[in-house]
Amino acid sequence: MTAPSREDCAALDRRDPLARYRDHFLLPEGIRYLDGNSLGALPKAAPETLSTVLREEWGVGLIRSWTRAGWIAAPERLGDRLAPLIGAAPGEVVVTDSTSVNLFKLVVGALRLRPGRRLVLSEGGNFPTDLYVAQGAIEVLGRGHELRLVEAGEVEAALSDEVALVMLSHVDFKTAAVHDMAALTQAAHRAGALMLWDLAHSAGALKVELGRAGADLAVGCGYKFLNGGPGAPAFLFVAERLQAELEPVLTGWMGHARPFDFATDYAPAPGIRRHLCGTPPILSLAALEAALELWREVDLSQVRRKSIALGELFIGLVEARCRGLGFVLASPREGSARGSQVSFRHAQGYAITQALIARGVIGDFRTPDLLRFGFAPLYTRYVDLWDAVEALAEVMASGAWNKPEFRERAFVT
Ligand SMILES: *Cc1c(COP(=O)(O)O)cnc(C)c1O
């Protein structure tokens, strides 16, 4: 089988029902950006929105803007805007804090709902912050809980009446392997455990159906496929049916039922708002809101279809054009089992990634040997993948990766 030509890829772009969204992003000329799974691109609307919030709402409105410009309602407003992207209902999502902080709140909250059970079950390959946060939460609670780590395929078998909480990333950050959300949620429930999903690599990339899966709790990032900007506020989901019993953990005044009563004693707000802690970061929320505005009309089935097609094209091109050069596919080959990225193992992965970046092909590297390429269906074109693999083949054929400056490990990889 011959690999698709650049013209074949351009034809795919012309037929792409999502093609028009690329024009809503500011992407630098000559860059093939394949890292939108780590930091989403800049929506054109964001600088203007931010400028309005800065000059008019802050500059002129000053403190009046908490009410007049709707600042105080932003965490819930953005939560409702985000909810359809993850299959949640209005009032089930709030945008606040970071993914790590939200994990802490939900892990502690969940363990309190299952007294007498001592295990938090996760997989060893979960994103490290999830594991670190669980370790810290267990330490703070001081009730002898244990974090039990198993392989991805062994979660169901590890369930028992000792498990209080199952905590998994829906899409694996290294390999993009996707868990069966509905099946694992049901299995956790059969064992009497609560289920927490980390949607960092899912929101904006896959059609997530938290409600249909019966999920209890979820968190996720605003700055990856959602394009909310570096360090954008994260989101937190609590299923409606659990909201009254799940106590807030970081009991700040913004989660109080009536913060402006300035009462001495804490009383949680009735809905999802109780999981807020401090004053919301309005500038960051404004950038994320501009990004979410774009998602309003996006058809997630088209996003998923394109994401799978991009992945298939990329795998095919690498395997055809870099055959015998030491690349081993680390992601599921089957599109439905894969998120919106493709990773290859290679012993020289770090240097090759750096050589690609020097040629304007931006992917990233994950230790020990993974080259990771993310596909953001709203702005990644099929020709971008062709150009990226062309650069990869050139870097390998010329030996250009083998330079000292490409071996120097930076702090951020
Ligand atoms: C990116 C990512 C995070 C990041 O958490 P922050 O608190 O935003 O730094 C957490 N979990 C997963 C699975 C991720 O991929």
The ligand as a MOL file (V3000), in Angstrom:
LIG
                    3D

  0  0  0     0  0            999 V3000
M  V30 BEGIN CTAB
M  V30 COUNTS 15 15 0 0 0
M  V30 BEGIN ATOM
M  V30 1 C -2.6030 17.5860 32.2590 0
M  V30 2 C -3.1530 16.6920 33.3210 0
M  V30 3 C -3.3410 17.1480 34.6260 0
M  V30 4 C -2.8180 18.5060 35.0030 0
M  V30 5 O -3.2420 18.9500 36.2420 0
M  V30 6 P -2.9490 20.4730 36.6410 0
M  V30 7 O -3.4320 20.5940 38.0070 0
M  V30 8 O -3.6790 21.3150 35.6370 0
M  V30 9 O -1.4890 20.7280 36.5020 0
M  V30 10 C -3.9570 16.3070 35.5290 0
M  V30 11 N -4.3440 15.0620 35.1820 0
M  V30 12 C -4.1720 14.5820 33.9230 0
M  V30 13 C -4.6250 13.2220 33.5730 0
M  V30 14 C -3.5390 15.3850 32.9660 0
M  V30 15 O -3.3290 14.9100 31.7420 0
M  V30 END ATOM
M  V30 BEGIN BOND
M  V30 1 1 1 2
M  V30 2 1 2 3
M  V30 3 2 2 14
M  V30 4 1 3 4
M  V30 5 2 3 10
M  V30 6 1 4 5
M  V30 7 1 5 6
M  V30 8 2 6 7
M  V30 9 1 6 8
M  V30 10 1 6 9
M  V30 11 1 10 11
M  V30 12 2 11 12
M  V30 13 1 12 13
M  V30 14 1 12 14
M  V30 15 1 14 15
M  V30 END BOND
M  V30 END CTAB
M  END
